[in-house]
Amino acid sequence: MNSHSITPLFESVDLGKIILPNRIVMAPMTRQFSPDGVPGEDVASYYRRRAENGVGLIITEGTVINHPDSSSQPNIPHFYGQAALDGWKNVLTAVHGAGGHIFPQIWHMGTKGNVNAYSEREITAIVEAFAQAASDAKRLGFDGIELHGAHEYLIDQFFWEKTNTRADKYGGSMTARTRFAVEVIEACRRAVGSEFPIVLRISQWKSSSYTAKLAKTPAELASFLEPLVNAGVDVFHCSTRRFWEAEFEGSDLNLAGWTKKLTGKPTITVGSVGLDSEFTSLFTEGKGAANVKFDGLIERLGRGEFDLVAVGRALLNDPAWAMKIRDGRIDELIPFTPEAVKRLY
């Protein structure tokens, strides 16, 4: 790997309100180091280290909205309440002080079964809680927000026909199953104005089914994406387990590639970037990330298939991953191991 070959990864990108110095995004990764939902100085230091080591955009771990069902885990950070918001303000100050950009990922973990139990009144309350979190993010000074609409959490539970069998306006067709997300996006857009970036994370795969598909064809994907674009999404963060896999037969485009082609919106690709193995196998095989294989990633980025590249586990043990890649110091990369998730570094 030489400096010329990685040039596209270190080109700036204009997201409207902000200009990122490179295409590297820190992927959101649940850490559970925020007792009672409040991020402390260790969380601020954790994000600051990635910012000062050249990550272009940090998307935080999922931060839950003010709703009783939003989280069942005490150390998941909140994005409501004075103590938690003060904690996130400290994180923001640390990242901006290091010259970085940061979006909080706004999250509702979802129901244990399906979304049919929620009344329309309850749905309205949840939408309002998302909008309040978005408003607070802008007020605190964050650079944008990401809404977590992937991996079988609440927004995705509305998307997926297996967890959404509602017969009202929120279910019954692909377009109807996007209505909840549309209402969330529209409410957030009203709360933050037209120039504040809103990212939506989506995935075909689910936590309970790696082979699940919301859209089985490009035409179905177009039908799924159109209402979300119209609602106000600026960027799509397209989560796959392996970024190099084609999404549909007949094309080598991945999910981020297809989403950009169909919508014209900027996209983020993610899925085992910087690892020498697909991420789920790391926990059973114990492989690391020192032998970095980009498998055509840079070429695809260079020809505009997608715009940004999210890096997750490779950044956990090695906050200087981006600078080492930039400077060609591959032999200095610190491999990811499963133990990395047990500490905040």
C-alpha positions in Angstrom: 0.0 0.0 0.0 1.4 3.4 -1.0 0.4 7.0 -0.5 -1.0 7.3 -4.0 -3.2 4.2 -3.7 -5.0 5.6 -0.7 -5.5 9.1 -2.0 -9.3 8.8 -2.3 -9.6 7.9 1.3 -8.0 11.2 2.4 -9.8 13.6 0.1 -12.1 16.1 1.7 -15.9 15.8 1.4 -18.6 18.4 1.5 -21.7 17.5 3.5 -23.2 21.0 3.1 -23.0 22.4 6.6 -19.6 20.9 7.2 -16.5 19.9 5.2 -14.8 16.7 6.4 -11.0 16.5 6.0 -11.2 12.9 4.8 -13.5 10.0 4.1 -12.9 8.0 7.3 -15.9 7.7 9.7 -15.7 6.1 13.1 -18.6 3.7 13.1 -21.1 3.7 16.0 -20.2 0.9 18.4 -22.1 0.2 21.6 -19.6 0.4 24.5 -21.8 0.4 27.7 -19.4 2.6 29.7 -21.9 5.2 30.8 -23.2 4.3 34.3 -26.9 5.3 34.7 -26.8 6.6 31.1 -24.2 9.4 31.8 -21.0 9.5 29.7 -18.0 10.5 31.8 -14.5 11.8 31.2 -13.3 8.4 30.0 -15.9 8.5 27.2 -14.8 12.0 26.3 -11.1 10.9 26.2 -12.1 7.8 24.1 -13.6 9.9 21.4 -11.0 12.7 21.6 -8.2 10.2 20.8 -9.9 9.2 17.5 -10.4 12.8 16.6 -6.8 13.9 17.3 -5.6 10.9 15.3 -7.3 11.9 12.0 -10.8 10.4 11.9 -12.8 12.6 9.7 -16.2 12.1 11.3 -17.1 10.4 14.6 -20.5 8.9 14.9 -21.0 8.0 18.6 -22.3 4.8 20.0 -26.1 4.6 20.1 -27.6 7.1 22.6 -31.2 6.4 23.6 -34.1 8.8 23.5 -36.4 9.7 26.4 -38.9 6.8 26.2 -39.4 3.9 28.7 -38.7 1.2 26.1 -35.7 2.9 24.5 -33.1 0.8 26.5 -33.1 -2.1 29.0 -29.4 -1.7 29.8 -28.2 0.7 32.5 -24.8 1.6 31.0 -26.1 2.6 27.6 -25.8 6.4 27.3 -28.9 8.5 27.3 -29.5 11.5 25.1 -31.9 13.2 27.6 -31.7 14.5 31.1 -29.3 17.2 32.3 -26.6 14.9 33.6 -26.3 12.9 30.4 -26.5 16.0 28.1 -23.8 17.6 30.2 -21.7 14.5 29.7 -22.2 14.7 25.9 -21.4 18.4 25.9 -18.0 17.4 27.5 -17.5 14.8 24.8 -18.3 17.4 22.1 -15.9 19.9 23.6 -13.1 17.3 23.6 -13.7 16.3 20.0 -14.0 19.8 18.7 -10.9 20.8 20.7 -9.0 18.1 18.8 -10.3 19.5 15.5 -12.8 16.7 14.9 -16.4 16.5 13.8 -19.0 14.4 15.7 -22.6 13.3 15.3 -24.5 11.5 18.0 -26.4 8.4 17.0 -30.0 8.7 18.2 -31.5 5.4 19.1 -34.5 3.5 20.3 -33.6 -0.2 20.9 -37.1 -1.4 20.1 -39.6 -3.8 21.4 -38.9 -7.4 22.4 -41.4 -8.8 19.9 -43.0 -6.7 17.2 -44.3 -3.1 16.8 -48.0 -4.0 16.7 -48.4 -3.3 20.4 -47.7 0.4 20.0 -50.8 2.6 19.7 -50.7 5.6 17.4 -50.7 7.8 20.4 -47.5 6.0 21.7 -45.9 6.3 18.3 -46.5 10.1 18.3 -44.8 10.3 21.7 -41.8 8.3 20.4 -41.5 10.6 17.4 -41.5 13.6 19.6 -38.8 12.1 21.8 -36.6 11.6 18.6 -37.2 15.2 17.7 -36.3 16.4 21.2 -33.0 14.5 21.0 -32.3 16.1 17.6 -33.0 19.5 18.9 -30.7 19.0 21.9 -27.9 17.8 19.6 -28.1 21.0 17.6 -28.4 23.1 20.8 -25.3 21.5 22.3 -23.3 22.1 19.2 -23.0 18.8 17.5 -22.3 18.8 13.8 -25.2 16.6 12.8 -27.1 13.5 13.9 -27.5 9.9 12.8 -30.8 8.1 13.3 -30.4 4.4 13.9 -32.7 2.7 11.5 -30.8 -0.6 11.2 -30.2 -4.0 12.8 -33.7 -4.8 14.0 -34.0 -1.9 16.4 -37.2 0.2 16.6 -37.1 2.1 13.3 -36.0 -1.1 11.5 -38.7 -3.1 13.3 -41.2 -0.9 11.5 -39.4 -1.4 8.2 -39.3 -5.2 8.3 -42.4 -7.1 7.4 -41.6 -9.9 9.9 -41.7 -7.5 12.9 -44.4 -5.2 11.4 -47.7 -6.8 10.6 -49.8 -3.8 11.4 -52.9 -3.2 9.4 -53.1 0.6 9.9 -51.2 3.3 8.1 -47.9 2.1 9.6 -48.0 -1.4 7.9 -49.3 -3.5 5.1 -46.9 -2.4 2.3 -43.3 -1.3 1.9 -44.2 2.3 1.7 -46.5 2.1 4.7 -43.7 0.4 6.7 -41.5 3.5 6.1 -44.1 5.8 7.6 -42.8 5.7 11.1 -39.3 6.6 9.9 -40.7 9.3 7.7 -42.4 10.9 10.7 -39.3 10.7 12.8 -37.1 12.2 10.0 -39.7 15.0 9.3 -40.0 15.8 13.0 -36.2 15.9 13.4 -35.9 18.1 10.3 -38.4 20.5 11.8 -36.4 20.6 15.0 -33.0 21.3 13.5 -33.7 23.2 10.3 -32.8 22.7 6.7 -29.0 22.9 6.9 -28.3 20.5 9.8 -27.1 17.1 8.5 -29.3 14.1 9.2 -27.8 10.6 8.5 -30.0 7.5 8.5 -28.4 4.2 9.2 -30.1 1.3 7.3 -29.4 -2.4 6.9 -30.9 -5.4 5.1 -29.5 -7.9 7.7 -31.1 -8.2 11.1 -29.7 -9.2 14.4 -31.9 -12.4 14.3 -31.4 -13.0 10.6 -28.2 -12.2 8.7 -29.9 -13.2 5.4 -33.0 -10.9 5.8 -33.8 -8.5 3.0 -36.0 -5.5 3.2 -35.7 -5.1 -0.6 -35.0 -8.1 -2.8 -34.4 -6.1 -6.0 -33.2 -2.6 -7.0 -36.7 -1.6 -7.8 -37.9 -2.5 -4.3 -34.9 -0.7 -2.8 -35.9 2.4 -4.8 -39.4 2.2 -3.4 -38.1 1.9 0.1 -35.7 4.8 -0.2 -37.8 7.4 -1.9 -40.1 8.3 1.1 -37.0 8.6 3.3 -35.3 10.9 0.9 -38.4 13.0 0.6 -38.6 13.2 4.4 -35.2 14.9 4.6 -32.4 12.4 4.9 -29.0 13.9 3.8 -26.8 10.8 4.0 -27.5 7.1 4.1 -25.2 4.9 6.3 -25.5 1.5 4.7 -24.6 -1.3 7.1 -23.5 -4.6 5.7 -21.5 -7.3 7.4 -19.0 -7.4 4.5 -18.5 -4.2 2.4 -17.2 -6.1 -0.6 -20.3 -8.2 -1.2 -22.7 -7.3 -4.0 -26.2 -6.5 -2.9 -28.1 -7.8 -6.0 -27.3 -10.2 -8.8 -26.0 -8.7 -12.0 -23.9 -5.8 -10.4 -21.0 -5.6 -8.1 -22.5 -2.6 -6.3 -22.9 -3.0 -2.5 -25.8 -1.6 -0.6 -24.1 1.8 -0.3 -23.4 1.8 -4.0 -27.0 1.0 -4.9 -28.4 3.5 -2.5 -26.3 6.3 -3.9 -27.2 5.3 -7.5 -30.9 5.3 -6.7 -31.1 8.4 -4.6 -28.2 10.6 -5.6 -27.5 11.1 -1.9 -24.1 10.7 -0.3 -23.6 7.2 1.3 -21.4 5.6 3.9 -20.2 2.1 3.4 -19.4 -0.1 6.4 -18.8 -3.8 7.1 -15.5 -5.4 8.3 -13.4 -2.5 6.9 -9.8 -2.8 8.0 -10.2 -6.3 9.4 -8.6 -9.4 8.0 -11.7 -11.3 8.6 -15.5 -10.7 8.6 -16.3 -9.2 12.0 -18.6 -11.9 13.5 -15.9 -14.5 13.0 -13.4 -12.5 15.0 -15.2 -13.5 18.3 -14.9 -17.2 17.5 -11.6 -17.3 15.6 -9.7 -14.6 17.5 -8.2 -13.1 14.3 -6.9 -9.5 14.3 -6.7 -6.5 12.0 -3.0 -6.2 11.4 -3.2 -7.7 8.0 -5.3 -5.0 6.5 -7.2 -6.1 3.3 -9.1 -3.4 1.5 -10.4 -5.7 -1.2 -11.0 -3.0 -3.8 -12.4 -0.5 -1.2 -10.2 2.4 -2.4 -10.9 1.8 -6.0 -14.6 1.8 -5.4 -14.4 4.9 -3.3 -12.3 6.6 -6.0 -14.9 5.9 -8.7 -17.7 7.3 -6.6 -19.6 4.1 -5.7 -19.9 5.6 -2.2 -18.6 8.7 -0.4 -17.5 7.8 3.1 -16.0 4.7 4.7 -17.0 3.7 8.3 -14.4 1.9 10.4 -15.5 0.1 13.5 -13.5 -2.6 15.4 -10.2 -1.7 13.8 -10.4 1.6 15.7 -11.1 0.1 19.1 -7.6 -1.1 19.9 -5.9 1.4 17.7 -7.1 5.1 17.9 -4.3 6.0 15.5 -5.5 3.7 12.8 -6.4 6.5 10.3 -3.0 8.2 10.6 -1.1 4.9 10.3 -3.0 4.1 7.2 -2.4 7.6 5.8 1.4 7.4 6.5 1.8 3.8 5.3 2.7 2.5 8.7 0.8 -0.7 8.3 3.3 -2.7 10.4 2.5 -0.5 13.4 -1.3 -1.2 13.4 -2.5 -2.8 16.6 -4.7 -5.8 15.8 -8.3 -6.0 17.0 -9.0 -8.8 19.5 -12.3 -9.6 21.2 -10.8 -8.3 24.5 -10.9 -4.8 23.0 -14.6 -4.5 23.6 -14.2 -5.0 27.4 -12.4 -1.7 27.9 -12.5 1.9 26.9 -9.3 3.1 25.3 
